[in-house]
Amino acid sequence: MDLEILNIASDTENNRNLSNHTHFSKLKNSICGDEIEIKLIIKDDKIVDFGYQGHSCVYCQASASLLSKISINKKKDKINELCNDATSYFDGNKEIISKKWLFLKKIFNKKNLNKKSCILLPFKTLKKIVSK
């Protein structure tokens, strides 16, 4: 287990319920059983608050933690682009992370390829909200 992944996952600042959310999405990983739910407060197409909760592995938790931090105060279309790029990385476009989303290099690397579905679950869950 990578200690950096554990450190990222242990940052639980946004691992919380947003009772006054304006948007909500929940997904389950059919491969491993991870579940994540994301609740957002969006005003004027901008994410102003982000809460996530779930029953998931450390890779999914780390991914959700990083995603929550980068999403706050960003426009929906920018985060939709990020979600698309995350999928593109695992589809073979390795340069997308090093050029545009450097903060993701901590979890998006070749040694974590076998955890692809766990890492992408928060991105897929968030995309259901921001792509509308």
trRosetta pair geometry for C-beta under 8 A, 3 or more apart (Angstrom, degrees):
i j d omega theta_ij theta_ji phi_ij phi_ji
1 5 6.9 -115 -180 64 79 121
1 6 6.5 66 148 -47 115 114
1 58 7.2 41 -151 67 120 156
2 5 4.3 82 79 2 102 108
2 6 7.1 -175 96 -7 56 83
2 111 7.4 114 -60 110 133 131
2 112 7.8 -58 2 -72 146 106
3 6 5.4 -53 -151 37 40 114
3 7 6.3 43 151 -22 70 103
4 7 5.6 -51 -147 35 34 113
4 8 6.4 34 154 -19 65 103
4 106 5.7 -134 150 -164 125 100
5 8 5.8 -54 -149 36 31 110
5 9 6.2 27 155 -15 65 110
5 58 5.9 87 139 135 108 111
5 59 6.4 -27 -165 -94 132 63
5 62 5.0 -77 -162 -60 72 163
5 106 7.6 160 -81 151 58 92
5 107 6.4 98 -108 -104 90 90
5 112 7.7 148 -85 -95 135 130
6 9 5.8 -59 -144 41 29 109
6 10 6.1 29 157 -23 65 110
6 58 6.2 -23 -95 -168 61 140
6 62 7.9 -59 -62 -75 14 121
7 10 5.8 -57 -145 34 28 111
7 11 7.3 34 153 -26 59 96
8 11 6.1 -51 -165 19 36 111
8 62 4.0 64 98 -144 115 98
8 65 5.6 163 160 78 78 134
8 66 6.1 -9 -171 -50 124 100
8 106 6.1 136 -64 132 145 138
8 107 6.8 -113 75 -56 167 113
9 58 4.7 -74 -57 -161 172 78
9 59 7.8 -54 -73 -61 128 15
9 61 4.0 66 -143 102 102 111
9 62 4.1 -59 -62 -64 83 77
9 65 6.1 -178 -114 -5 33 141
11 65 5.0 114 78 -172 94 137
11 69 7.9 2 125 -52 135 131
12 15 3.9 -53 -161 30 87 126
12 16 7.9 112 157 -40 86 81
12 65 7.0 -74 -90 -103 40 115
13 65 7.7 96 35 -147 81 92
13 68 7.7 -177 80 108 89 131
13 69 7.6 70 63 -81 126 95
14 50 5.3 5 -162 98 138 89
14 51 5.9 -149 180 -110 78 44
14 52 6.1 49 126 19 96 88
14 64 7.9 -145 91 144 109 88
14 65 6.9 151 49 -130 101 56
14 68 3.7 -168 83 153 156 149
14 69 7.0 -156 -6 -58 136 62
14 72 7.8 -151 -93 -44 140 125
15 51 7.6 89 -153 -162 12 69
15 52 6.0 -47 -110 77 56 79
15 53 6.4 105 -169 -93 71 60
15 61 7.6 8 -92 -151 134 96
15 64 7.4 83 -89 115 89 123
15 65 7.2 -30 -47 -89 102 87
15 68 8.0 -148 -54 -6 56 167
16 51 4.7 -81 81 -140 72 112
16 52 7.9 54 36 45 44 41
16 53 7.1 -67 118 -63 3 100
17 39 6.9 43 -158 29 52 147
17 51 5.9 97 -150 152 9 146
17 53 6.1 0 -72 -33 74 141
18 21 4.2 95 104 -62 111 96
18 39 4.1 -163 49 109 107 122
18 40 7.3 93 58 -76 159 8
18 41 6.4 -136 177 -35 145 96
18 49 6.0 143 -118 122 140 118
18 50 7.8 -118 -39 174 143 10
18 51 3.8 172 -26 14 97 136
20 41 6.8 21 106 -89 87 121
21 24 5.7 96 116 -65 141 91
21 39 3.7 -90 -88 179 156 106
21 40 6.0 86 -152 57 103 30
21 41 5.9 -122 -129 -65 50 69
21 49 8.0 -127 -105 90 72 107
21 51 7.1 -109 -77 39 119 114
22 40 6.5 -55 57 100 81 72
22 41 5.3 89 5 -133 101 50
22 42 5.3 -120 78 36 130 75
22 43 7.7 132 -3 -59 161 64
23 39 7.1 158 86 -156 55 49
23 40 4.4 -11 63 59 105 101
23 41 7.8 176 22 -87 83 18
23 42 5.5 28 -5 2 126 118
23 129 4.7 98 157 -147 132 122
24 37 7.1 -4 -168 -177 90 99
24 38 7.3 166 -149 88 45 54
24 39 5.1 -6 -103 -107 80 77
24 40 7.6 -163 -69 23 40 71
24 129 7.6 154 54 -91 11 121
25 37 7.1 178 93 -151 44 59
25 38 5.3 -3 59 56 88 95
25 125 4.9 158 113 -179 114 75
25 126 6.9 171 58 -88 140 24
25 128 4.2 142 -133 77 145 123
25 129 5.0 -124 -22 -45 128 98
26 35 7.1 11 -176 -176 96 95
26 36 7.1 -170 -144 97 60 44
26 37 4.0 -14 -101 -103 95 89
26 38 7.6 180 -78 20 50 60
26 125 6.8 6 -125 -141 16 117
27 35 7.3 -174 96 -145 42 58
27 36 6.2 -3 58 57 79 82
27 121 6.1 -163 93 -165 119 87
27 124 5.9 -39 32 103 175 107
27 125 4.5 -138 12 -86 115 93
27 128 7.3 157 -50 -15 116 141
28 33 7.0 -25 -175 -156 101 38
28 34 7.1 166 -156 88 55 48
28 35 4.7 -19 -104 -99 81 84
29 32 5.1 1 109 47 126 82
29 33 6.4 -26 75 33 87 13
29 34 4.1 31 20 50 126 91
29 35 7.4 -133 12 -66 76 41
29 56 7.7 91 6 -122 125 102
29 60 7.5 -120 -24 -89 142 141
29 117 5.4 117 -151 147 121 109
29 118 6.6 -2 -94 -90 169 55
29 121 5.1 -64 -64 -91 110 132
31 117 4.9 63 34 96 142 167
32 57 6.8 -30 139 -20 147 126
32 117 6.7 152 2 95 108 122
32 118 6.3 -8 37 -74 150 99
33 55 7.9 -45 136 108 90 106
34 54 6.9 42 176 154 79 129
34 55 7.1 -165 -147 99 48 61
34 56 3.8 54 -151 -124 101 90
34 57 5.9 -72 -87 5 120 83
34 60 4.8 156 -162 -46 149 165
34 117 7.9 158 33 124 126 92
34 118 5.7 115 -19 -122 160 80
34 121 5.6 -122 103 -40 128 174
35 54 4.9 -164 102 -155 66 98
35 55 5.0 31 46 48 101 84
35 56 6.4 -143 50 -60 42 90
36 52 6.2 -8 -171 -170 101 110
36 53 7.5 158 -153 86 57 35
36 54 3.7 -47 -103 -68 53 157
36 56 5.7 4 -63 -41 93 144
36 60 6.2 -148 -55 169 127 120
36 64 6.0 -161 -143 -83 139 136
36 121 5.5 125 14 134 130 113
36 122 5.5 -80 136 -86 166 72
36 125 5.3 -116 94 -29 109 163
37 52 6.8 162 84 -152 49 60
37 53 5.5 -13 58 63 97 81
37 54 5.9 160 11 -73 67 88
37 125 7.3 -151 -122 -168 23 142
38 50 7.1 -24 -165 -162 98 85
38 51 7.3 153 -156 84 51 50
38 52 5.0 -19 -102 -100 71 89
38 64 7.6 -155 -85 -141 103 107
38 122 6.9 106 -62 -151 127 79
38 125 5.0 132 2 130 119 117
38 126 5.5 -35 86 -80 174 72
38 129 6.9 -111 97 -12 118 140
39 50 7.8 148 83 -157 52 39
39 51 4.8 -13 63 65 97 99
39 52 7.5 179 22 -80 67 40
40 47 5.5 -66 -159 -135 123 97
40 49 6.8 155 -159 84 51 60
40 50 5.6 -7 -108 -104 80 64
40 51 7.7 -170 -76 27 37 67
40 71 7.9 -86 -113 141 120 134
40 129 6.0 122 17 162 137 160
41 47 7.5 106 74 -162 53 56
41 48 5.0 -59 100 67 100 94
41 49 4.1 31 32 44 113 100
41 50 8.0 -116 26 -54 71 41
42 45 6.8 6 176 -124 110 17
42 46 6.6 157 -156 73 70 34
42 47 5.6 -37 -98 -96 81 52
42 48 6.9 152 -112 9 25 83
42 76 6.7 35 -141 -66 135 114
42 129 7.8 176 -36 162 141 116
43 46 6.0 -29 72 60 64 88
43 48 5.3 11 20 -16 104 134
45 75 5.6 18 131 -151 97 86
45 76 5.0 -96 -170 11 78 110
45 77 7.3 10 173 -12 121 89
46 73 6.8 -1 177 -151 111 34
46 74 7.0 177 -150 94 75 21
46 75 5.5 -48 -96 -95 71 55
46 76 7.3 -117 -82 -24 24 74
47 50 6.0 32 168 -61 122 103
47 71 5.0 -31 91 155 158 92
47 72 5.9 -107 114 -110 101 35
47 73 7.0 -61 79 -6 75 18
47 74 5.8 2 38 58 107 70
47 75 7.8 164 3 -119 79 7
47 76 6.8 120 -39 -76 90 66
47 79 6.5 42 -12 -26 137 154
47 130 7.8 -41 -56 -91 119 114
48 72 7.1 41 -170 -153 20 77
48 73 7.0 59 -114 -77 49 54
49 72 6.7 24 -109 -120 28 105
50 68 4.4 179 117 -148 129 83
50 71 5.2 95 -72 85 154 121
50 72 5.4 -118 4 -68 114 88
51 68 7.7 58 -99 -133 16 130
52 64 4.6 -147 117 -179 163 125
52 67 8.0 68 -41 78 153 108
52 68 5.8 -122 -2 -71 119 127
52 122 6.8 1 -134 -128 154 115
54 60 7.1 -84 98 132 141 127
54 61 7.8 -157 69 -86 106 76
54 64 7.3 175 24 -59 128 165
56 60 3.6 -85 160 84 133 139
56 61 5.7 165 89 -48 105 78
56 64 7.6 107 66 -13 151 135
56 118 7.0 144 -177 -153 107 93
56 121 7.1 -163 -130 82 142 151
57 60 5.2 96 56 12 71 101
57 61 7.0 -133 103 -3 37 93
57 115 7.6 -125 98 -143 141 115
57 118 5.3 -36 56 -145 121 141
58 61 5.4 -54 -143 40 34 115
58 62 6.1 38 157 -22 67 104
59 62 5.8 -50 -145 35 29 110
59 63 6.4 30 153 -18 61 108
59 107 7.0 134 -154 -155 78 118
59 112 6.7 156 -132 -157 126 117
59 115 4.3 -107 -156 174 172 141
59 118 4.2 70 89 116 119 129
59 119 5.4 -67 160 -66 107 76
60 63 5.6 -54 -147 37 31 114
60 64 6.3 31 154 -18 65 107
60 118 4.4 -100 -54 -177 89 84
60 119 6.9 -129 -87 -78 50 28
60 121 5.3 -9 -129 51 111 128
60 122 6.5 141 -168 -29 74 98
61 64 5.8 -55 -146 38 30 110
61 65 6.3 33 154 -22 64 106
62 65 5.7 -53 -148 34 30 114
62 66 6.5 26 157 -13 64 106
62 106 7.8 -128 168 117 122 110
62 107 5.5 160 121 -89 121 136
62 119 7.9 -33 77 -115 97 81
63 66 6.1 -58 -150 39 28 107
63 67 6.1 25 155 -17 64 114
63 107 5.9 -164 -81 132 76 165
63 118 7.2 161 1 132 139 70
63 119 4.6 156 -75 -151 141 57
63 120 7.5 -91 -167 -44 159 17
63 121 7.2 112 85 51 144 77
63 122 4.8 172 118 26 103 126
63 123 7.1 -76 168 -26 121 90
64 67 5.6 -58 -141 42 29 112
64 68 6.1 33 159 -25 65 106
64 122 4.0 -176 -86 -92 74 149
65 68 6.0 -53 -147 31 26 110
65 69 6.7 22 156 -16 60 107
66 69 5.9 -61 -154 35 31 110
66 70 6.4 16 159 -9 67 110
66 103 6.4 168 -163 139 113 107
66 104 6.7 123 149 -101 147 64
66 106 7.1 179 -89 61 144 122
66 107 6.6 -146 0 6 154 132
67 70 6.2 -62 -144 42 29 102
67 71 5.9 29 160 -26 66 116
67 82 8.0 152 -132 129 87 133
67 122 5.0 178 28 128 155 129
67 123 6.5 -151 -104 -75 145 68
67 126 6.3 -149 166 -26 135 154
68 71 6.0 -62 -143 33 25 112
68 72 7.0 30 164 -30 62 100
69 72 6.8 -52 -157 16 26 106
70 74 6.9 12 147 -20 65 147
70 79 7.9 147 115 -110 93 92
70 82 7.1 168 121 -144 133 164
70 103 6.3 168 -76 77 127 150
71 74 5.5 -105 -158 39 38 119
71 79 5.2 53 -125 -111 91 135
71 82 8.0 -141 -87 60 82 154
71 126 7.0 -121 -97 -149 151 146
74 78 4.9 -110 176 79 108 127
74 79 5.3 119 107 -50 124 99
75 78 4.7 92 63 4 85 104
75 79 7.2 -165 92 -2 45 87
76 79 5.9 -65 -150 42 33 106
76 80 6.1 39 153 -25 69 106
76 129 7.8 -118 -136 124 111 82
76 130 4.3 -175 -163 -147 86 88
77 80 5.4 -47 -144 33 34 117
77 81 6.5 40 153 -21 62 101
77 130 7.5 -175 -69 171 24 103
78 81 5.7 -51 -155 33 32 115
78 82 6.7 37 145 -21 63 103
79 82 5.2 -44 -148 32 40 118
79 83 6.5 44 151 -21 65 99
79 126 6.6 -92 157 151 119 125
79 130 4.8 -114 91 -129 107 167
80 83 5.7 -51 -151 33 33 112
80 84 6.6 34 150 -17 63 104
80 127 6.5 98 -130 -131 67 74
80 130 4.4 -155 -66 125 86 110
80 131 5.2 127 -129 -84 119 65
81 84 5.7 -55 -151 37 33 112
81 85 6.3 31 152 -19 66 108
82 85 5.7 -57 -146 38 30 111
82 86 6.4 37 153 -26 64 102
82 101 6.4 115 -134 -95 92 137
82 123 7.6 -129 122 -134 84 105
83 86 5.7 -47 -149 27 32 115
83 87 6.9 28 154 -12 61 102
83 123 4.6 156 -133 -176 80 91
83 124 7.3 138 -164 -77 115 31
83 126 5.9 -156 -84 87 129 102
83 127 4.0 166 160 -78 158 104
83 130 6.8 152 -4 62 139 127
83 131 7.6 -94 71 -54 145 103
84 87 6.0 -59 -157 38 33 108
84 88 6.2 36 147 -23 67 110
84 127 7.6 119 -52 -117 63 127
85 88 5.1 -52 -144 37 36 119
85 89 6.5 50 153 -31 65 95
85 93 7.8 -99 -154 95 66 128
85 96 4.8 -165 -163 161 99 132
85 97 7.5 146 151 -72 108 60
85 100 6.3 -87 -155 79 162 139
85 101 6.3 144 113 -12 140 137
86 89 5.8 -44 -157 20 31 115
86 90 7.3 16 152 -3 60 102
86 101 7.8 -56 -72 78 76 170
86 104 7.1 -143 -104 -142 91 156
86 108 7.3 -128 -137 -90 76 136
86 119 7.9 -150 -178 133 115 97
86 120 6.2 155 136 -117 114 83
86 123 4.5 -116 80 -129 155 163
87 90 6.2 -65 -158 43 36 101
87 91 6.2 31 147 -17 69 113
87 120 6.4 80 -90 -138 71 129
87 123 7.0 -171 -46 123 82 138
87 124 7.9 89 -74 -75 114 85
88 91 5.4 -62 -144 42 34 111
88 92 7.9 -70 174 55 59 57
88 93 4.3 -21 154 44 96 132
88 96 5.4 66 100 -10 119 167
89 93 5.9 -81 -91 76 35 77
89 94 6.4 75 -151 -107 74 38
89 96 5.4 -124 -75 62 81 116
89 97 5.2 52 -108 -39 133 110
89 104 7.7 -138 -52 127 168 140
89 108 5.5 -17 152 -164 157 132
90 113 7.4 147 -132 -135 89 76
90 116 4.9 115 -142 -144 140 118
90 119 7.9 157 -67 79 135 120
90 120 6.5 -65 0 -61 155 131
93 96 4.6 48 128 -19 109 117
94 97 6.8 -52 -176 26 48 104
94 98 7.4 28 142 -2 73 110
95 98 5.7 -67 -153 46 49 105
95 99 5.6 35 156 -16 82 116
96 99 6.2 -66 -142 43 23 104
96 100 5.9 -31 180 28 63 115
96 101 7.1 15 138 21 76 106
97 100 7.1 -80 -124 54 17 76
97 101 5.2 -63 -138 68 57 94
97 102 7.4 114 160 -93 69 29
97 104 5.1 -108 -144 83 108 115
97 105 5.9 137 148 -76 118 71
97 108 4.9 -156 -112 101 158 142
98 102 6.8 48 -143 -98 37 72
98 105 6.8 67 -89 -84 66 119
101 104 4.5 21 131 8 110 121
101 108 7.9 51 100 26 115 151
102 105 5.8 -25 -170 -9 52 116
103 106 7.0 -29 172 3 51 109
104 107 6.4 -70 -170 51 63 86
104 108 4.5 24 145 6 99 126
105 108 6.1 -68 -107 61 28 88
105 109 6.5 58 -173 -62 62 101
106 109 7.9 -89 146 -18 10 114
107 112 6.0 -67 -179 68 61 176
107 119 5.8 168 149 -132 119 122
108 112 7.1 -107 -119 66 20 129
108 119 7.1 142 -85 168 69 148
109 112 5.6 80 60 16 69 101
110 113 5.6 -10 -160 -31 47 114
112 115 4.8 -55 -175 45 81 112
112 116 7.7 132 132 -62 76 54
112 119 6.4 81 147 -51 124 144
113 116 5.9 4 -171 -50 49 102
115 118 4.5 -52 -176 45 86 118
115 119 5.4 87 121 -26 92 101
116 119 6.0 -62 -143 39 25 107
116 120 6.0 11 165 -8 65 116
117 120 6.1 -60 -137 45 27 104
117 121 6.6 50 157 -50 61 94
118 121 6.0 -35 -155 -2 28 117
119 122 8.0 -63 173 27 35 94
119 123 7.8 18 135 0 64 116
120 123 5.1 -65 -159 46 58 116
120 124 5.7 57 147 -24 87 104
121 124 5.8 -55 -144 37 30 109
121 125 6.3 30 157 -20 64 108
122 125 5.5 -55 -144 37 33 113
122 126 6.2 30 158 -16 67 107
123 126 5.9 -56 -144 40 28 107
123 127 6.2 35 154 -27 63 107
124 127 5.5 -49 -144 30 30 117
124 128 7.1 42 154 -28 59 95
125 128 6.1 -46 -166 18 33 113
125 129 7.8 20 144 -7 58 101
126 129 5.9 -61 -166 37 45 108
126 130 6.0 13 154 0 80 114
127 130 6.1 -67 -129 50 34 93
127 131 5.3 31 175 -26 73 117
128 131 6.9 -45 -123 30 14 107
128 132 7.9 21 160 -30 45 105
129 132 6.7 -68 -177 14 30 110
